[in-house]
């Protein structure tokens, strides 16, 4: 739980400090995008492989290696001497998180009997909620306090004592376990999917500042060919040894294919919104980190409340309509925020932002908790683990893609060399443009949701659900990467 909390906080703590990092290190727009996107990309690329390594070599062993690596990477982030070192350290952080995070629930499953796991999952849900709420606030406080004159660096250095505690406690109390029939590694699949994403995201991130050169468009077009090669290779890999990185047969299930599309686009929405929102408040409006962090509290609380109600009360009664209501509410909140930003301009106050943020938070809560259950409800039981791991992976990939698209929908509207007095107006224009794109993507999500089952809580015979105990009747080694979906 200590390691899970550390990862969850690290994901949310960085955004609030991005403007301080940009100011202190002189980072370019593309570099601040890679500080967040690099983590998401490395995490996504390694999630499934990290779970399989734990099955093969021992979950405790791989968990401790991941925690140690994450702690060292955090130290490197905090000691970074330039933006390039910080980006490289963040990528290392994401890669080591991919070793650490998939082991968490696998260790729970191996340690606790079935009748005790409900309590553990309840504790895990509390940890997830605490991490989501405390991350931005902790980031704001550590940046605002400027401990020992270190500016933003304590947001990473705080992981050192937490990581050491996790190592000591993990070494002493976690029992070793392995899967009796673990799946084989698919390193070629990892290389192909990482290459394809890099060929797509790198030109998006750096193209604007380089005048959109021809090589960028060639690279993005080439990524389609690499994705096609990935599909062909995964098909052969499945026939050869039955352990592909991506189980392609899952996409024959309409609800799963639609759900993956929803998860990917939702990841893009989150990647775009949270980075742009932070830059708008701290650079465009000139707010201090703590003021910006506190402004987000109503959003986090609304997400938590709505998530609990959606799973326990609404979805059993209304099914798919709850998810679509969530997408519609998020879109409405975004449009309301867009209107308020234009209406009040630089004079907008945190309390004026509260209403659109609460509406957005309620919408997000109605989506995030029941979505995975809807996606997996018609997936055959034997593939449930692979399917849930893939859901997590594409969400992170969508997040990385969204962070790359920030250069188009936000920085593409901003003049990087604008006079200081016009910065607020430039960032307001960029924020409004980005919100327009976010609202459009949420409408797309609303429409794609029609392909989800009408009643996600009612499962077809032999199908699996995200709420089942991890590993029950699953192919060994496939019940990985499911943490966020268990909150409900």
C-alpha positions as CSV (number, residue, x, y, z in Angstrom):
1,X,0.0,0.0,0.0
2,X,2.9,2.3,0.7
3,X,4.3,1.8,-2.8
4,X,0.8,2.2,-4.4
5,X,0.4,5.5,-2.6
6,X,3.8,6.7,-3.7
7,X,3.0,6.0,-7.3
8,X,-0.5,7.5,-7.2
9,X,0.8,10.7,-5.5
10,X,3.7,11.0,-8.0
11,X,1.3,10.9,-10.9
12,X,-0.7,13.8,-9.6
13,X,2.0,15.8,-7.7
14,X,4.0,16.8,-10.7
15,X,1.5,18.8,-12.7
16,X,1.1,21.5,-10.0
17,X,4.9,22.1,-10.0
18,X,5.3,22.2,-13.8
19,X,5.2,26.1,-14.0
20,X,7.9,26.3,-11.3
21,X,10.0,23.8,-13.1
22,X,9.6,25.7,-16.4
23,X,10.6,29.0,-14.7
24,X,13.5,27.7,-12.7
25,X,15.1,25.4,-15.3
26,X,14.2,27.4,-18.4
27,X,12.5,24.3,-19.9
28,X,10.9,24.6,-23.3
29,X,7.2,23.8,-23.9
30,X,8.1,20.4,-25.4
31,X,10.3,19.6,-22.4
32,X,7.6,20.3,-19.9
33,X,5.3,18.0,-21.9
34,X,7.9,15.2,-21.8
35,X,8.3,15.6,-18.0
36,X,4.7,14.2,-17.7
37,X,4.4,12.3,-21.0
38,X,7.7,10.4,-20.6
39,X,6.5,8.9,-17.3
40,X,3.1,7.9,-18.8
41,X,4.7,6.4,-21.9
42,X,7.3,4.3,-20.0
43,X,4.7,3.2,-17.5
44,X,2.2,2.1,-20.2
45,X,4.8,0.3,-22.3
46,X,6.0,-1.7,-19.3
47,X,2.8,-2.5,-17.4
48,X,2.0,-5.9,-18.8
49,X,5.6,-7.0,-19.0
50,X,6.1,-5.9,-15.3
51,X,3.3,-8.2,-14.2
52,X,4.8,-11.2,-16.2
53,X,8.3,-10.6,-14.7
54,X,6.7,-10.9,-11.2
55,X,5.0,-14.1,-12.2
56,X,8.3,-15.6,-13.5
57,X,10.9,-14.3,-11.1
58,X,8.8,-13.8,-8.0
59,X,6.5,-10.9,-7.2
60,X,8.2,-9.9,-4.0
61,X,11.6,-9.7,-5.8
62,X,10.3,-7.7,-8.7
63,X,8.3,-5.5,-6.4
64,X,11.4,-4.6,-4.3
65,X,13.5,-4.0,-7.5
66,X,10.7,-1.7,-8.7
67,X,10.5,0.2,-5.4
68,X,14.3,0.6,-5.3
69,X,14.4,1.8,-8.9
70,X,11.5,4.2,-8.4
71,X,13.3,5.6,-5.3
72,X,16.6,6.1,-7.1
73,X,14.8,7.6,-10.1
74,X,13.0,10.0,-7.7
75,X,16.3,11.1,-6.3
76,X,17.6,11.7,-9.9
77,X,14.6,13.8,-10.6
78,X,15.1,15.9,-7.5
79,X,18.8,16.3,-8.3
80,X,18.4,17.0,-12.0
81,X,20.7,19.8,-13.2
82,X,18.9,20.5,-16.5
83,X,15.5,19.7,-18.2
84,X,17.1,16.9,-20.2
85,X,18.2,15.0,-17.1
86,X,14.8,15.6,-15.5
87,X,13.0,14.1,-18.6
88,X,15.3,11.1,-18.6
89,X,14.8,10.5,-14.9
90,X,11.0,10.7,-15.3
91,X,11.1,8.1,-18.0
92,X,13.2,5.9,-15.7
93,X,10.6,6.6,-13.0
94,X,7.8,5.4,-15.3
95,X,9.7,2.2,-16.2
96,X,10.4,1.3,-12.6
97,X,6.7,2.0,-11.6
98,X,5.8,-0.5,-14.3
99,X,7.8,-3.1,-12.3
100,X,6.3,-2.0,-8.9
101,X,2.6,-1.3,-9.5
102,X,1.5,-4.6,-11.2
103,X,2.8,-6.6,-8.2
104,X,0.6,-4.8,-5.6
105,X,-2.7,-6.7,-6.1
106,X,-0.9,-9.8,-7.3
107,X,0.8,-9.9,-3.9
108,X,-2.5,-9.3,-2.2
109,X,-4.1,-12.2,-4.0
110,X,-1.2,-14.5,-3.1
111,X,-1.2,-13.4,0.5
112,X,-4.8,-13.2,1.6
113,X,-7.5,-15.9,1.4
114,X,-10.6,-14.9,-0.7
115,X,-12.8,-14.0,2.3
116,X,-10.3,-11.4,3.5
117,X,-9.6,-9.7,0.2
118,X,-12.7,-7.5,0.4
119,X,-11.2,-5.7,3.4
120,X,-7.9,-5.2,1.6
121,X,-9.6,-3.9,-1.6
122,X,-11.5,-1.5,0.6
123,X,-8.2,-0.2,2.1
124,X,-6.8,0.0,-1.4
125,X,-9.7,2.1,-2.5
126,X,-9.1,4.5,0.4
127,X,-5.4,4.7,-0.6
128,X,-6.4,5.5,-4.2
129,X,-8.8,8.3,-3.0
130,X,-6.3,9.7,-0.6
131,X,-3.6,9.7,-3.3
132,X,-5.8,11.5,-5.8
133,X,-6.8,14.2,-3.3
134,X,-3.4,14.7,-1.5
135,X,-1.2,14.6,-4.6
136,X,-2.0,18.1,-5.9
137,X,-2.2,19.6,-2.4
138,X,1.1,18.1,-1.4
139,X,2.7,19.3,-4.6
140,X,1.4,22.8,-4.0
141,X,2.6,22.9,-0.4
142,X,6.1,21.5,-1.1
143,X,6.5,24.0,-4.0
144,X,5.1,26.9,-2.0
145,X,7.3,26.2,1.1
146,X,10.5,26.1,-1.0
147,X,12.2,23.9,1.6
148,X,15.9,24.6,2.0
149,X,15.7,26.7,-1.1
150,X,15.1,23.7,-3.2
151,X,12.1,25.2,-5.0
152,X,10.1,22.3,-6.7
153,X,12.6,19.5,-6.0
154,X,11.1,18.2,-2.8
155,X,8.1,16.9,-4.7
156,X,10.4,14.2,-6.0
157,X,12.8,13.9,-2.9
158,X,9.8,13.2,-0.6
159,X,9.7,9.7,-2.3
160,X,13.1,8.8,-0.8
161,X,12.0,8.2,2.9
162,X,8.7,6.7,1.6
163,X,10.6,4.4,-0.8
164,X,13.1,3.3,1.9
165,X,10.2,2.5,4.3
166,X,8.5,0.5,1.6
167,X,11.7,-1.5,0.9
168,X,12.3,-2.2,4.6
169,X,8.6,-3.2,5.3
170,X,8.4,-5.1,2.0
171,X,11.5,-7.1,2.7
172,X,10.3,-8.1,6.2
173,X,6.6,-8.7,5.7
174,X,5.9,-9.7,2.1
175,X,5.9,-13.4,1.3
176,X,7.4,-14.5,-2.1
177,X,5.1,-16.0,-4.7
178,X,5.2,-17.0,-8.4
179,X,2.7,-18.1,-11.0
180,X,2.8,-21.9,-11.5
181,X,2.4,-21.4,-15.3
182,X,3.5,-17.8,-16.0
183,X,3.2,-16.4,-19.5
184,X,6.4,-15.7,-21.5
185,X,7.7,-12.2,-22.1
186,X,7.0,-10.5,-25.4
187,X,9.8,-8.0,-25.6
188,X,9.4,-7.7,-29.4
189,X,5.8,-6.6,-28.8
190,X,6.9,-4.0,-26.2
191,X,9.6,-2.7,-28.6
192,X,7.0,-2.4,-31.4
193,X,4.3,-0.6,-29.4
194,X,6.9,1.8,-27.8
195,X,8.4,2.6,-31.2
196,X,5.0,3.2,-32.7
197,X,4.0,5.6,-29.9
198,X,7.3,7.4,-30.0
199,X,7.0,7.9,-33.7
200,X,3.6,9.4,-33.1
201,X,4.1,11.5,-29.9
202,X,7.6,12.8,-30.5
203,X,6.7,14.8,-33.7
204,X,3.5,16.1,-32.0
205,X,5.5,17.4,-29.1
206,X,8.5,18.9,-31.0
207,X,6.9,19.7,-34.3
208,X,5.5,23.1,-33.4
209,X,8.8,24.6,-32.1
210,X,10.6,23.3,-35.2
211,X,8.1,24.7,-37.7
212,X,6.4,21.3,-38.4
213,X,9.1,19.8,-40.5
214,X,8.5,17.1,-43.1
215,X,10.2,14.4,-41.0
216,X,7.5,14.8,-38.4
217,X,4.7,14.0,-40.8
218,X,6.8,11.1,-42.2
219,X,7.3,9.7,-38.7
220,X,3.6,10.0,-37.7
221,X,2.6,8.3,-41.0
222,X,5.2,5.6,-40.4
223,X,3.8,4.9,-36.9
224,X,0.7,3.4,-38.7
225,X,3.0,0.9,-40.4
226,X,4.6,0.0,-37.1
227,X,1.2,-0.5,-35.5
228,X,0.3,-2.8,-38.4
229,X,3.5,-4.8,-37.9
230,X,2.6,-5.1,-34.2
231,X,-0.8,-6.6,-35.0
232,X,0.8,-9.1,-37.4
233,X,3.5,-10.1,-34.9
234,X,1.0,-10.4,-32.1
235,X,-1.1,-12.7,-34.2
236,X,1.9,-15.0,-34.9
237,X,3.0,-14.8,-31.3
238,X,-0.4,-16.0,-30.1
239,X,-0.4,-19.0,-32.5
240,X,3.2,-19.9,-31.5
241,X,3.2,-19.9,-27.7
242,X,-0.1,-18.3,-26.5
243,X,1.6,-15.4,-24.7
244,X,1.2,-12.3,-26.8
245,X,1.5,-8.8,-25.3
246,X,-1.9,-8.0,-26.7
247,X,-4.6,-10.6,-27.0
248,X,-6.1,-9.7,-30.3
249,X,-9.0,-12.0,-30.1
250,X,-10.5,-9.7,-27.4
251,X,-11.3,-7.1,-30.0
252,X,-13.8,-9.5,-31.5
253,X,-16.0,-8.6,-28.5
254,X,-17.8,-5.4,-29.5
255,X,-18.2,-4.1,-26.0
256,X,-14.5,-4.6,-25.3
257,X,-13.4,-2.9,-28.6
258,X,-15.7,0.0,-27.9
259,X,-14.5,0.2,-24.3
260,X,-10.8,0.3,-25.3
261,X,-11.7,3.2,-27.6
262,X,-13.4,5.0,-24.8
263,X,-10.5,4.4,-22.4
264,X,-8.0,5.6,-24.9
265,X,-9.9,8.8,-25.7
266,X,-10.6,9.4,-22.0
267,X,-6.9,9.1,-21.3
268,X,-6.3,11.8,-24.0
269,X,-8.9,14.0,-22.4
270,X,-7.2,13.7,-19.0
271,X,-3.7,14.3,-20.5
272,X,-4.8,17.5,-22.2
273,X,-6.9,19.0,-19.5
274,X,-4.8,18.6,-16.4
275,X,-1.6,20.0,-17.8
276,X,-3.4,22.9,-19.6
277,X,-5.4,23.7,-16.5
278,X,-2.3,24.0,-14.3
279,X,-0.5,26.2,-16.8
280,X,-3.6,28.4,-17.2
281,X,-4.0,29.0,-13.5
282,X,-0.3,29.5,-12.5
283,X,1.1,31.2,-15.6
284,X,-2.0,32.7,-17.3
285,X,-3.6,33.9,-14.1
286,X,-0.4,34.2,-12.1
287,X,-1.7,32.2,-9.1
288,X,0.6,30.7,-6.5
289,X,0.8,26.9,-6.5
290,X,-1.1,26.6,-3.2
291,X,-4.0,28.7,-4.6
292,X,-4.1,26.5,-7.7
293,X,-3.9,23.3,-5.7
294,X,-6.8,24.3,-3.4
295,X,-8.9,25.3,-6.4
296,X,-8.9,21.6,-7.5
297,X,-10.2,20.2,-4.2
298,X,-13.9,20.5,-5.2
299,X,-13.2,18.5,-8.3
300,X,-11.4,15.7,-6.4
301,X,-14.2,15.5,-3.8
302,X,-16.9,15.4,-6.5
303,X,-15.1,12.5,-8.3
304,X,-14.8,10.5,-5.1
305,X,-18.5,10.9,-4.1
306,X,-19.9,10.3,-7.6
307,X,-17.7,7.2,-8.1
308,X,-19.1,5.6,-4.9
309,X,-22.7,6.4,-5.8
310,X,-22.4,5.3,-9.4
311,X,-21.2,1.8,-8.5
312,X,-23.4,1.1,-5.5
313,X,-26.6,2.8,-6.5
314,X,-26.9,4.1,-10.1
315,X,-25.3,1.5,-12.4
316,X,-27.3,-1.5,-11.0
317,X,-30.5,0.4,-11.8
318,X,-29.7,2.4,-15.0
319,X,-26.7,0.6,-16.5
320,X,-24.9,2.2,-19.5
321,X,-27.0,5.4,-19.2
322,X,-24.9,6.3,-16.1
323,X,-21.7,6.3,-18.1
324,X,-23.2,8.4,-20.8
325,X,-24.6,10.8,-18.2
326,X,-21.1,11.1,-16.9
327,X,-19.7,11.9,-20.3
328,X,-22.5,14.5,-20.9
329,X,-21.9,16.0,-17.5
330,X,-18.2,16.3,-18.0
331,X,-18.8,18.0,-21.4
332,X,-21.3,20.4,-19.8
333,X,-18.8,21.2,-17.1
334,X,-16.0,21.9,-19.6
335,X,-18.3,24.1,-21.7
336,X,-19.4,26.0,-18.6
337,X,-15.7,26.5,-17.6
338,X,-14.9,27.7,-21.1
339,X,-17.7,30.3,-20.9
340,X,-16.7,31.5,-17.4
341,X,-13.0,31.8,-18.4
342,X,-14.1,34.1,-21.3
343,X,-16.6,35.9,-19.2
344,X,-14.4,36.8,-16.2
345,X,-11.0,36.8,-17.9
346,X,-8.0,37.5,-15.6
347,X,-10.4,38.4,-12.8
348,X,-11.9,35.0,-12.4
349,X,-11.8,33.7,-8.8
350,X,-11.5,30.1,-7.4
351,X,-15.0,30.1,-6.1
352,X,-16.3,31.0,-9.6
353,X,-14.5,27.9,-10.9
354,X,-16.1,25.6,-8.3
355,X,-19.3,25.0,-10.2
356,X,-17.9,23.8,-13.5
357,X,-15.2,21.8,-11.6
358,X,-17.9,20.1,-9.5
359,X,-20.0,19.3,-12.6
360,X,-16.9,17.9,-14.3
361,X,-15.9,15.9,-11.2
362,X,-19.4,14.4,-10.9
363,X,-19.2,13.4,-14.6
364,X,-15.8,11.8,-14.2
365,X,-16.8,9.9,-11.1
366,X,-19.8,8.5,-13.0
367,X,-17.4,7.2,-15.6
368,X,-14.2,6.0,-14.0
369,X,-15.6,3.6,-11.4
370,X,-18.0,1.5,-13.6
371,X,-16.3,1.8,-17.0
372,X,-13.9,-1.2,-16.6
373,X,-16.8,-3.4,-15.4
374,X,-18.7,-2.4,-18.5
375,X,-15.7,-3.1,-20.8
376,X,-15.0,-6.5,-19.3
377,X,-18.6,-7.7,-18.8
378,X,-18.7,-9.7,-22.1
379,X,-15.1,-10.8,-22.1
380,X,-14.6,-14.6,-21.7
381,X,-13.4,-15.4,-18.2
382,X,-10.1,-17.0,-19.4
383,X,-9.1,-13.7,-20.9
384,X,-10.3,-11.4,-18.1
385,X,-6.8,-10.8,-16.7
386,X,-5.3,-9.9,-20.1
387,X,-8.2,-7.6,-20.9
388,X,-8.0,-5.7,-17.6
389,X,-4.3,-5.2,-18.0
390,X,-4.8,-3.9,-21.5
391,X,-7.4,-1.5,-20.3
392,X,-4.9,0.1,-17.9
393,X,-2.2,0.1,-20.5
394,X,-4.3,2.0,-23.2
395,X,-5.5,4.5,-20.6
396,X,-1.8,5.4,-19.9
397,X,-1.0,5.4,-23.6
398,X,-4.0,7.8,-24.2
399,X,-2.7,10.0,-21.4
400,X,0.7,10.2,-23.1
401,X,-0.9,11.0,-26.4
402,X,-3.0,13.7,-24.8
403,X,0.1,15.3,-23.3
404,X,1.7,15.2,-26.7
405,X,-1.4,16.9,-28.2
406,X,-1.0,19.8,-25.8
407,X,1.5,21.3,-28.2
408,X,-1.2,21.5,-30.8
409,X,-4.3,22.4,-28.9
410,X,-2.7,24.8,-26.4
411,X,0.9,25.8,-27.2
412,X,-0.1,26.0,-30.9
413,X,-2.3,29.0,-29.9
414,X,0.3,30.7,-27.7
415,X,3.1,33.0,-28.9
416,X,6.1,31.8,-26.9
417,X,7.8,35.2,-27.2
418,X,4.8,37.3,-26.2
419,X,5.3,40.4,-24.1
420,X,4.9,39.8,-20.4
421,X,1.8,42.0,-20.2
422,X,0.0,39.9,-22.8
423,X,0.8,36.5,-21.3
424,X,-2.5,36.2,-19.5
425,X,-4.5,36.9,-22.7
426,X,-2.4,34.3,-24.7
427,X,-2.9,31.6,-22.1
428,X,-6.6,32.3,-21.8
429,X,-6.9,31.8,-25.6
430,X,-4.9,28.6,-25.4
431,X,-7.0,27.4,-22.4
432,X,-10.3,28.0,-24.2
433,X,-9.1,26.4,-27.4
434,X,-8.0,23.3,-25.4
435,X,-11.3,23.1,-23.6
436,X,-13.1,23.2,-26.9
437,X,-11.2,20.1,-28.0
438,X,-11.8,18.4,-24.7
439,X,-15.5,19.0,-25.0
440,X,-15.5,17.6,-28.5
441,X,-13.7,14.4,-27.4
442,X,-16.2,13.9,-24.5
443,X,-19.0,14.0,-27.1
444,X,-17.2,11.3,-29.1
445,X,-16.9,9.3,-25.9
446,X,-20.6,9.7,-25.3
447,X,-21.4,8.4,-28.8
448,X,-19.0,5.4,-28.6
449,X,-20.6,4.4,-25.3
450,X,-23.7,3.2,-27.2
451,X,-21.6,0.1,-28.1
452,X,-21.2,-0.8,-24.5
453,X,-23.6,-3.3,-22.9
454,X,-26.9,-1.7,-21.7
455,X,-26.5,-3.4,-18.4
456,X,-22.8,-3.6,-17.4
457,X,-23.7,-5.1,-14.1
458,X,-25.4,-8.1,-15.7
459,X,-22.8,-10.4,-17.2
460,X,-23.1,-13.0,-19.8
461,X,-22.4,-16.6,-18.8
462,X,-18.7,-17.3,-18.6
463,X,-17.8,-13.6,-18.8
464,X,-15.6,-11.9,-16.2
465,X,-15.9,-8.7,-14.3
466,X,-13.4,-6.3,-12.9
467,X,-14.9,-6.7,-9.5
468,X,-14.0,-10.4,-9.2
469,X,-11.1,-11.5,-7.1
470,X,-7.9,-11.1,-9.1
471,X,-6.7,-14.3,-10.4
472,X,-9.8,-16.4,-9.7
473,X,-10.1,-18.8,-12.6
474,X,-7.8,-16.7,-14.7
475,X,-4.9,-17.8,-16.7
476,X,-1.9,-17.4,-14.4
477,X,0.0,-14.3,-14.9
478,X,-2.8,-12.3,-16.5
479,X,-4.4,-10.6,-13.5
480,X,-2.2,-7.5,-13.6
481,X,-2.4,-3.8,-13.7
482,X,-6.0,-3.5,-12.3
483,X,-5.5,-1.1,-9.4
484,X,-7.7,1.9,-10.4
485,X,-10.6,-0.3,-11.5
486,X,-11.0,-1.8,-8.0
487,X,-12.0,1.4,-6.3
488,X,-15.7,0.7,-6.9
